[in-house]
Amino acid sequence: MSRSLKFKTHKSAKNMLHQHFIQTGLLPVEFGKYYNEIFNYRQEADYEAVSEINPESIHMLLENLDKFIKAIKYLLPI
């Protein structure tokens, strides 16, 4: 698969992921929800004075991260 997508912000990257991969069915809706969750954690960590995440959430995020990365690598081989 070849796509020429360019982004200037993290938010536009998130929007393009949904537009080109989630809404078209190339990636499951669950990955879109997962990406939204990690995007929100990133926003909070970068822009809030204090940011916390509990260990259970970290464990779930890491489990899903492996599946997410494998799917992306399958679609966009490096």
Buried (B, 14 or more C-beta within 10 A) or exposed (E): EEEEEEEEEEEEBBEBBBEBBBEEEBBEEEBBEBBBBBBEBEBEEEEEEEEEEEEEEEEEBEEBEEEBEEBBEEEEEE
